[in-house]
Amino acid sequence: IYTVTHEAVEAQLDQRIATESEILTAIYDNGGVPAIAAEIGQREAQSRVTGMGYILDDRQGNRLAGTLRAKAPEPGWLEFLYDDEGNGKRGVSQALTRRLDDGLILVVAADRTPVDEMDAQLFGLFGAVFCAMLVMGVGGALGLGFLIRRRLGKIDATAQAIIDGDLNRRMDRDGTDSEFDRLSETLNRMLDRNSELVANLQQVSNDIAHDLRTPLARLQQVLDEALGDAR
Protein backbone atom coordinates (compact mmCIF):
# COMPACT_ATOMS: atom_id res chain seq x y z
CA ILE A 1 0.00 0.00 0.00
CA TYR A 2 2.84 2.36 0.87
CA THR A 3 4.68 1.76 -2.38
CA VAL A 4 1.58 2.00 -4.58
CA THR A 5 0.32 5.17 -2.87
CA HIS A 6 3.76 6.79 -2.89
CA GLU A 7 4.26 6.11 -6.59
CA ALA A 8 0.71 7.26 -7.40
CA VAL A 9 1.23 10.66 -5.70
CA GLU A 10 4.60 11.07 -7.42
CA ALA A 11 3.00 10.19 -10.75
CA GLN A 12 0.36 12.89 -10.20
CA LEU A 13 3.08 15.44 -9.48
CA ASP A 14 4.99 14.34 -12.59
CA GLN A 15 1.82 14.78 -14.65
CA ARG A 16 1.31 18.31 -13.30
CA ILE A 17 4.94 19.18 -13.95
CA ALA A 18 4.86 17.81 -17.51
CA THR A 19 1.63 19.67 -18.29
CA GLU A 20 2.97 22.97 -16.90
CA SER A 21 6.22 22.54 -18.81
CA GLU A 22 4.41 21.88 -22.10
CA ILE A 23 2.16 24.92 -21.61
CA LEU A 24 5.10 27.22 -20.85
CA THR A 25 7.08 25.83 -23.77
CA ALA A 26 4.15 26.55 -26.11
CA ILE A 27 3.86 30.08 -24.71
CA TYR A 28 7.58 30.64 -25.32
CA ASP A 29 7.32 29.33 -28.88
CA ASN A 30 4.49 31.77 -29.59
CA GLY A 31 5.59 34.86 -27.64
CA GLY A 32 9.25 34.52 -26.79
CA VAL A 33 10.93 35.43 -23.51
CA PRO A 34 8.54 38.27 -22.51
CA ALA A 35 5.49 36.05 -22.83
CA ILE A 36 6.91 33.11 -20.86
CA ALA A 37 8.38 35.42 -18.20
CA ALA A 38 4.99 37.11 -17.71
CA GLU A 39 3.24 33.75 -17.52
CA ILE A 40 5.74 32.46 -14.95
CA GLY A 41 5.16 35.59 -12.87
CA GLN A 42 1.39 35.01 -12.90
CA ARG A 43 1.75 31.38 -12.00
CA GLU A 44 4.16 32.11 -9.16
CA ALA A 45 1.60 34.47 -7.67
CA GLN A 46 -0.49 31.35 -7.07
CA SER A 47 2.43 29.15 -6.02
CA ARG A 48 1.29 29.06 -2.38
CA VAL A 49 -1.84 27.27 -3.56
CA THR A 50 -0.43 25.21 -6.39
CA GLY A 51 2.94 24.40 -4.80
CA MET A 52 4.72 24.95 -8.13
CA GLY A 53 8.09 26.61 -8.67
CA TYR A 54 9.82 27.89 -11.81
CA ILE A 55 13.24 28.78 -13.15
CA LEU A 56 14.03 30.42 -16.50
CA ASP A 57 17.74 30.96 -17.17
CA ASP A 58 19.61 32.04 -20.27
CA ARG A 59 22.54 30.12 -21.72
CA GLN A 60 24.97 31.92 -19.34
CA GLY A 61 22.93 30.91 -16.29
CA ASN A 62 21.43 34.38 -15.68
CA ARG A 63 17.96 34.29 -14.14
CA LEU A 64 15.30 35.66 -16.49
CA ALA A 65 12.19 34.61 -14.55
CA GLY A 66 11.19 32.48 -11.63
CA THR A 67 11.96 32.83 -7.94
CA LEU A 68 12.84 29.25 -7.09
CA ARG A 69 16.06 29.51 -5.07
CA ALA A 70 17.91 26.65 -6.64
CA LYS A 71 20.44 26.05 -9.36
CA ALA A 72 18.98 24.82 -12.61
CA PRO A 73 19.77 21.09 -12.92
CA GLU A 74 20.67 19.24 -16.10
CA PRO A 75 17.84 18.63 -18.62
CA GLY A 76 15.55 15.77 -17.66
CA TRP A 77 13.68 14.59 -14.58
CA LEU A 78 15.05 15.15 -11.08
CA GLU A 79 13.29 13.59 -8.10
CA PHE A 80 14.89 15.77 -5.43
CA LEU A 81 15.58 19.43 -6.14
CA TYR A 82 16.58 21.35 -3.01
CA ASP A 83 15.87 25.06 -2.74
CA ASP A 84 16.65 27.59 -0.02
CA GLU A 85 13.41 28.85 1.51
CA GLY A 86 15.18 31.16 3.97
CA ASN A 87 15.46 31.02 7.76
CA GLY A 88 17.66 27.96 7.41
CA LYS A 89 14.87 25.92 5.80
CA ARG A 90 15.28 23.89 2.63
CA GLY A 91 12.43 22.87 0.40
CA VAL A 92 12.38 19.71 -1.67
CA SER A 93 10.74 19.47 -5.08
CA GLN A 94 10.71 17.12 -8.01
CA ALA A 95 11.41 18.87 -11.26
CA LEU A 96 11.59 18.66 -15.03
CA THR A 97 14.26 20.64 -16.86
CA ARG A 98 13.95 21.51 -20.55
CA ARG A 99 16.33 23.27 -22.88
CA LEU A 100 14.45 25.78 -25.05
CA ASP A 101 15.57 27.56 -28.18
CA ASP A 102 18.46 30.01 -27.90
CA GLY A 103 19.89 27.90 -25.06
CA LEU A 104 17.28 28.89 -22.46
CA ILE A 105 16.74 26.56 -19.53
CA LEU A 106 13.20 26.06 -18.19
CA VAL A 107 12.70 24.30 -14.87
CA VAL A 108 9.24 23.42 -13.60
CA ALA A 109 9.16 21.99 -10.06
CA ALA A 110 6.43 20.72 -7.73
CA ASP A 111 6.67 20.74 -3.96
CA ARG A 112 7.09 17.21 -2.54
CA THR A 113 5.29 18.09 0.70
CA PRO A 114 2.16 16.10 -0.30
CA VAL A 115 4.32 13.05 -0.90
CA ASP A 116 6.11 13.43 2.43
CA GLU A 117 2.82 13.98 4.28
CA MET A 118 1.31 10.90 2.64
CA ASP A 119 4.40 8.88 3.57
CA ALA A 120 4.16 10.05 7.19
CA GLN A 121 0.46 9.16 7.38
CA LEU A 122 1.08 5.71 5.92
CA PHE A 123 3.98 5.07 8.30
CA GLY A 124 1.78 6.12 11.21
CA LEU A 125 -0.98 3.85 10.01
CA PHE A 126 1.50 1.02 9.54
CA GLY A 127 2.80 1.51 13.08
CA ALA A 128 -0.71 1.49 14.55
CA VAL A 129 -1.74 -1.63 12.60
CA PHE A 130 1.53 -3.37 13.46
CA CYS A 131 1.06 -2.67 17.18
CA ALA A 132 -2.54 -3.89 17.01
CA MET A 133 -1.49 -7.07 15.21
CA LEU A 134 1.34 -7.58 17.71
CA VAL A 135 -1.06 -7.29 20.65
CA MET A 136 -3.56 -9.61 18.95
CA GLY A 137 -0.81 -12.10 18.10
CA VAL A 138 0.61 -12.17 21.63
CA GLY A 139 -2.89 -12.39 23.14
CA GLY A 140 -3.87 -15.16 20.74
CA ALA A 141 -0.67 -17.09 21.48
CA LEU A 142 -1.22 -16.80 25.24
CA GLY A 143 -4.87 -17.84 24.91
CA LEU A 144 -4.01 -20.79 22.69
CA GLY A 145 -1.26 -21.83 25.06
CA PHE A 146 -3.71 -21.71 27.98
CA LEU A 147 -6.23 -23.89 26.13
CA ILE A 148 -3.57 -26.40 25.11
CA ARG A 149 -2.19 -26.61 28.65
CA ARG A 150 -5.69 -27.12 30.04
CA ARG A 151 -6.52 -29.95 27.60
CA LEU A 152 -3.13 -31.60 28.12
CA GLY A 153 -3.60 -31.24 31.89
CA LYS A 154 -6.87 -33.18 31.72
CA ILE A 155 -5.28 -35.92 29.62
CA ASP A 156 -2.31 -36.11 32.00
CA ALA A 157 -4.61 -36.33 35.06
CA THR A 158 -6.63 -39.16 33.48
CA ALA A 159 -3.49 -41.03 32.48
CA GLN A 160 -2.12 -40.69 36.02
CA ALA A 161 -5.37 -42.05 37.47
CA ILE A 162 -5.16 -45.06 35.13
CA ILE A 163 -1.54 -45.65 36.19
CA ASP A 164 -2.67 -45.60 39.83
CA GLY A 165 -5.11 -48.43 39.12
CA ASP A 166 -8.38 -46.84 38.00
CA LEU A 167 -8.63 -48.80 34.76
CA ASN A 168 -12.19 -47.61 34.09
CA ARG A 169 -11.19 -43.94 33.67
CA ARG A 170 -11.37 -42.49 30.16
CA MET A 171 -10.28 -39.25 28.47
CA ASP A 172 -12.84 -36.46 28.48
CA ARG A 173 -14.32 -35.45 25.11
CA ASP A 174 -16.10 -32.23 24.17
CA GLY A 175 -17.66 -33.39 20.89
CA THR A 176 -16.01 -30.66 18.81
CA ASP A 177 -14.10 -33.11 16.58
CA SER A 178 -10.96 -31.07 17.19
CA GLU A 179 -7.45 -32.53 17.20
CA PHE A 180 -7.56 -33.01 20.98
CA ASP A 181 -11.03 -34.52 20.77
CA ARG A 182 -9.89 -37.02 18.14
CA LEU A 183 -6.79 -37.77 20.21
CA SER A 184 -8.99 -38.45 23.26
CA GLU A 185 -11.17 -40.77 21.17
CA THR A 186 -8.11 -42.70 19.96
CA LEU A 187 -6.75 -43.03 23.50
CA ASN A 188 -10.14 -44.20 24.77
CA ARG A 189 -10.31 -46.86 22.06
CA MET A 190 -6.81 -47.98 23.03
CA LEU A 191 -7.83 -48.17 26.71
CA ASP A 192 -10.99 -50.09 25.78
CA ARG A 193 -8.92 -52.56 23.81
CA ASN A 194 -6.50 -52.96 26.71
CA SER A 195 -9.43 -53.57 29.05
CA GLU A 196 -10.73 -56.27 26.72
CA LEU A 197 -7.32 -57.94 26.65
CA VAL A 198 -7.03 -57.80 30.44
CA ALA A 199 -10.55 -59.22 30.80
CA ASN A 200 -9.71 -62.04 28.38
CA LEU A 201 -6.54 -62.77 30.33
CA GLN A 202 -8.51 -62.94 33.58
CA GLN A 203 -11.05 -65.29 31.98
CA VAL A 204 -8.30 -67.57 30.71
CA SER A 205 -6.73 -67.58 34.17
CA ASN A 206 -10.07 -68.49 35.76
CA ASP A 207 -10.65 -71.27 33.22
CA ILE A 208 -7.19 -72.70 33.85
CA ALA A 209 -7.75 -72.60 37.59
CA HIS A 210 -11.13 -74.35 37.19
CA ASP A 211 -9.70 -77.02 34.91
CA LEU A 212 -6.84 -77.76 37.33
CA ARG A 213 -9.08 -78.10 40.38
CA THR A 214 -10.08 -81.80 39.81
CA PRO A 215 -6.58 -83.08 38.86
CA LEU A 216 -5.10 -81.31 41.86
CA ALA A 217 -7.74 -82.83 44.15
CA ARG A 218 -6.90 -86.31 42.82
CA LEU A 219 -3.19 -85.64 43.23
CA GLN A 220 -3.76 -84.53 46.81
CA GLN A 221 -5.68 -87.76 47.51
CA VAL A 222 -2.86 -89.89 46.05
CA LEU A 223 -0.30 -88.02 48.11
CA ASP A 224 -2.35 -88.46 51.26
CA GLU A 225 -2.61 -92.24 50.66
CA ALA A 226 1.13 -92.47 49.93
CA LEU A 227 1.87 -90.56 53.10
CA GLY A 228 -0.36 -92.96 55.09
CA ASP A 229 1.38 -96.05 53.63
CA ALA A 230 4.76 -94.50 54.37
CA ARG A 231 3.85 -94.20 58.04
N, C-alpha and C positions, 0 to 999 in steps of 0.2 A: 504493500500500500504506500509505504514511504517513497519507494523508488518511482512508482507510477505517478503519484501525485507530484513529486518533485519535478520529474521530467515534463509532466503536463503543464505546470506553471511556467517552467523555462521555455517550453514550446510556444506558449501564449505570448511571452515577452519577445521571443524571437520573431513571431509573426508581426507584432506591433512595430518592432524595430525595422523589419524589412519593408513594411508598408510605408512607414514614415520616410525611410531612405529613398524609396522609389518615388514618392510624391515630391520630395525636395529635389531629387535629381531631375524630374520632369520640369519643375519650376525653374531650375537653373538652365536647362536646355532651352526653355522658352524666353526667359527674361534675363539671364546672366547673373552676375554677382549681386547687383542691387536687389533683384527680385528674391533670390534665395536668402540673402541677409535679412531682408524685411520679414520674410516668412519665418525665419528662425527666431527673430525677435518676438513676433506675435506668439509663436508656440512656446517660447520660454516664459512668457507672461503667465501661461497656464501650467507651468512645469510643476508647481506645488500640487496640482490636482492630478496631472497626468504622470508625473514621476519621470519625465523624459529630459534628456540633456543633449546638447549639440555642440559640435566643434566644426568650424570652417576655417581652414588654414590655406595659405598660398603655398607655392612650391618651396619658398624659403622658410616655411614654418611660422610666418607671421599670422596672428589671429585676425581674421576678417569678420567673423560673427561667432556667436555662441559664448556662453559664460561658464562652461564646464571646466573646472580647474584640474585639468589633466593634460598630459602630453598625448598628442594624436598617435595611436598605435599603427602598426603596419596594416595594409589593406587586408580585409577578411574579418572573420568572427573572432571575438575575444570574450571569454566567459567572465573574467574578472578585470574590470577597469577601475582603478582606484583614483579618487579625486579628493582634493583637499577642500573640506567644507568649512574650514575655519574653526577656531577655538580648540585646536588639537584633534578635531574629529575628521575621520576619513570615510567617505562614501564608497560604496561598491556598486558597480553597474556592469551589465553585459552589453556589449557594443558591436556595431557593424561599421567597418571603415571602408569607404569607397574613394577611389581616385577619379576625379572628374576631369573634364577637359582643362587644358592650360595648366595641368599639374596640381589643381586644387584637391585638398583632402577634406572629405566630409565624414564626420563621425556622428552617428546617432546611437545614443545609449539609453538604457532603461534601468531604473533603480531596482536593485535586487532585494529590496526590503520585503516585498510580498513573498518571495521565495524563502527568505530567512524566517519570516514569521510563520509561514506554513510548516517549515521544517521544525521550528520550535514547538508548534502545536502538536505535530505528529509525534515528536519525541516525548512530549508530556503525556500524550495519550498512550503511547507505547509503554512508558514507565508505569502509568496507572493500571493498564491491562496486565502488565507483567506481574506487578505486585498482587493484583487480585488473583491471577492464576497461581502464583506462588502460594498464597494463603490457602486457596482451594486445594492445591495439590498436597500441601503439608497436612491440612485438615483431613482430606480424603485418605491419605496414607495412614494417619493415626487412627481414623475410624476403621479402616479396613484391617489394620493390625489388631485393634481391639476385638473385632468380630472373629478374626482368625484365632486369636489366643483363647477367646471364650469357647469356640467350638472344639479346638484341640484340648482345652482343659476338660470339657465334658467327656471326650473320648478317652483321655488319660485316666480320669476318675473311674470310668466304667471298666477299663482294662485292669486297673489296680484292684478293683473289687473282684473281678474274675480271678486274678492271680491269688487273692486271699481266700478263694474257695467258693465264692458265689457264682456257680456256673450257670445260673439261670438269668443273670444280668445280660442286657443287650444295649447296644448303642442307641441313643435317642435320635429320632428322625423328625424333621419338620415338614416333610411333604412338598418341599419346594423343587425337588429334582436338581438341586445344585450339586457341585462337586463333592462337598462334604456330605450331603444327603446320600448321594450314590456310594460314597466311601463307607458310610455307616451301614447301608444296605448290604454291601459286599462283606463287611466284617460280621454282620449278623448272620448272613448265610454261612460264613465260615464257622462261626460259633455253633450254629445249628447242626452243621455237619459233624463238628467235633463231638457235640452232645450225642448225636446218633451213634457215632463210633464208640464212645464210652459206654452208652447203654448196651450196644451189641456185645462189647467186651464183658460187661457185667452179666449179661444173659448167658454167654458162653461159660463164664466162670461158674455160675449157678448150675448150669446143666452138667458141667464136669463134676461138680461136687455131688449132685444128685446121683449121677451114674456111678460114682465111686463108693457111695454109701453101702450098698449091699456087698460088694467084694471085700470091703474093709471089715464089715461085720463078720463075714465068714472067716477072714484071716484072723480076726481077734479070737473067734471061737477055737480055731485050730491051735493058736498059740496058747490059749488057756488050757486046752486038753494036753498039749505037749508039756506045759509047765507042770500040770498035775501028774503025769506019768514020770516026769523027771524027779519029783519029790518021792 
